[in-house]
Amino acid sequence: MFKFAFVAAMLLPFVAASAAQASGGEDVAATIIAMERSALDGSDRGDVEKFLELSTPDIVYMDPGLEQPIVGLANLTAYYHRVFKPEPEPSVAGEMAHSHVQVLGDTAVLTFDYVVKKLHGGAVARRWNATEVYHRSGGAWRIVNTHWSFTAPKLAAQMQ
């Protein structure tokens, strides 16, 4: 038993490093975060096309404004185009904080906090918790599941 634990402890750093990188040396975490950041930059201006391009046909989308999940790219496209309107001049900018990517083979789970601030004055407009599940197919990472929730530290503290 000791030998197994020793060998496992010695191999753990190598297994973790290989999980963080895909074949060909790609840094999966950096790739996923960059893709998400690019899509968020667009959505901060009301342009959701990058998110739609990244989504799979069977995407599942959830946020606190919905009574049930949205299933399928056509439904998500209709929802996004109804909710988001392109702005000629952006009024907000968001910051990804506490980003973390877990890589499980051809699936990667990105979690982060998203703080949206008004460009004039810097006041916080919204705070979100986000989870994006990406899957690699045909060499490309695409979003299969999106889940947004409100960041509510006061509510959580009141429940204790």
N, C-alpha and C positions, 0 to 999 in steps of 0.2 A: 504494500500500500504506500509506503514511504517513497519507493522508487517512482511509482506512478505520479504521486503528488509533486515530486521533485522535477520530473520530466515535464509535466503539465505546466508547472511554474516557469520553467526555462523556455518553453515554447510559446507561452501566452503573448509576449511582446511581438513575436513574428506573426502569429495568427491575427492579432489586432491590427498590425500594419497592413497585412494583406487584405483585411476586410475594408480598410479605409481606401484602398486603391484597387481599381478594376484592372482588367488585363490591359497591358500596354502602358502601365504606369499612371493612368488617369487618377487624379485626386478627386474621388467621387464627391466628397463633402464640398470642396471648393467649386466644383462644377455645378452641383445642385444649388448651392447658395447663390452663385452668379446668375443662374437661370431665373431663380425666384426673384432676385433683386431687380433684374431687368424687367420682368413682368410687373413687379410692384411699382417701378418707376412709371410705367405706362398707366397703370390703374390709378395712381395718385393724380394723374391728369385726366382721368375719366376714360382712358383708352384701355380696353380689356382684351384687345386682339391677341396680345402675346400670351395671356393666360389661356385663351381659347386654342391657340396653336399648340400649346404645351399639353393640353388635355387629351385624354384618350376618348374614343367614341362612347365608351361605357363609364365615363367619369361619374363619381358620386360627390355631390357638393352639399355641405351643411353649414348653416349659420343661424344665430339666434333669432333672426327675423323670419325664419321659415317654420311652418308647422310640421313639415316633413322634408326629408332630403330631396334634392333634385337629382334625377338619374338620367344620364345620357347627354351627349354634347349638344344636340339640337335644343333640348330643354334648357340647358345651362346658357347657351347662346341667347335664347329669347329672354331669359331672366337678366343676364348681364346687360343686354341692350336696353332693357326696360329701366334698370336701376342706375346704370352708369351713363353719364352724358359727357362726351369730350368737352374739355374746357380749352378755350383759345389761349388762356394764360393760367397756369397752375396756381392754385390758392393754398395747397397743402403739400407737405413732403413727409414721408414716413421713414422711420428708422427701425431696422431689424436689430433686435437685442437678444442676447442669450441664445443665439442660433446653435442648434445641435443637429447633427446628421448621424443616424444609425444606419449602417449598411448591412443588409442581410442578403447576400448574393446579388440577384438582379433587382432587388427592391431596396429603396432607401426611404427612411422616414425623417423628414425635416420638421423640427419644432422650433418656434421662435415667438418672441413678443414683438408686436408691431405698434409703435407709438407714432401717431399721425399728428403733426404740428402744423399750425397755420403759418404760412410764409411771412405774413406781416404781423409782427409781434411775438411769434414763437409760442403762442398758447397751445396747449395740448387739445386737439379736437376729438381724438378717439384713442382708445387703448384696446388692443386685441391680443388674444392668444391664438396661435395658428399652428395647424398641423397639415402638412402636405405629404402624401404618400406618392413617391415616384417609382416607376417600374421601367427597367431597361428592356427594350425589345428592338431587335434589328439594329443594335448599337446606339439607339437614342433613348434618352431619359424622358419620360412623359408622366404627367400627373394622372393618377387613377382615383385619388380621393383627396378632398379638401375639406377641412373642418375649421371654422372660425368661431371663437367664443369671446365674450366680453371678459376683460380683465377687471375683476371686482374685488380688490383686497379688502375694502370695507365690508362688503357683504360676507366674505369668507370669515372675517374676524367676528362678525355678529353671530355667525352660526355656531361658534365654539362655546 
